[in-house]
Amino acid sequence: MDFLIHWPDRETIQQTTPGIFKAKFPRLTSIVDCFEIFIERPKNLQARAKVYSNYKKHSTVKFFIACNPLGVVTFLSNAWGGRVSDNELVRSCGFIDRKYHHPGDQILADRGFLLQDDFATECSAELLIPAFTKGKKQLPAKDVETSRKLASVRIHIERVIGVMKNRYTILKGTLNIVLVKSLNDEVEESCFTSIDKIVRVCASLTNLGDGIVYSEN
């Protein structure tokens, strides 16, 4: 079912982007985020350290996900240990690449993704994140308005993640550690572990379901 998660061509993106999004971000191609899934605590201490998430206070695996303006999943990374930072995961999963992004493309992300220079250097794309409030008593009116526009569109990736987890409740529980790396995976030298396959199937089925963005009519 992996063919259901693919990066659309430029013409398809332009034709399917809702008009309200085009008015705010005319060159928008994707909205990105990371999400985590609980797993059992490994017995190996080194593995335990790699999967412990300081954010969730639990052993987790982390995925990077991207959707287009219609809310269709177009990119999904393999599972990483929950300890990895969002920035490191994006740099390592192959998303910052010219085969996905053209010069001038706009990508929306949360303020934790500090990768503007990476996208600009590698593919001349523009990563848009909300303004930082730390150390400031008040944001300028322009930054407030820009952040509000970003938040109104970026919320769609959170809705996609929420729909996927609510429809397929296997993603809401604590998964067996064997799904992360089994003996069969090692013998077959598989590129995908069982947990990678489970999440990709769930994302593919989500793409087949009802969308999260409805017609303006």
Salt bridges, closest charged atoms under 4 A:
ASP2 OD1 - ARG200 NE 2.69
ASP33 OD2 - ARG154 NH1 3.61
ASP86 OD1 - LYS62 NZ 2.87
ASP105 OD2 - ARG10 NH1 2.57
ASP118 OD2 - ARG91 NE 3.00
GLU126 OE1 - ARG27 NH2 3.18
GLU145 OE1 - ARG148 NH1 2.95
GLU158 OE2 - ARG154 NH2 2.23
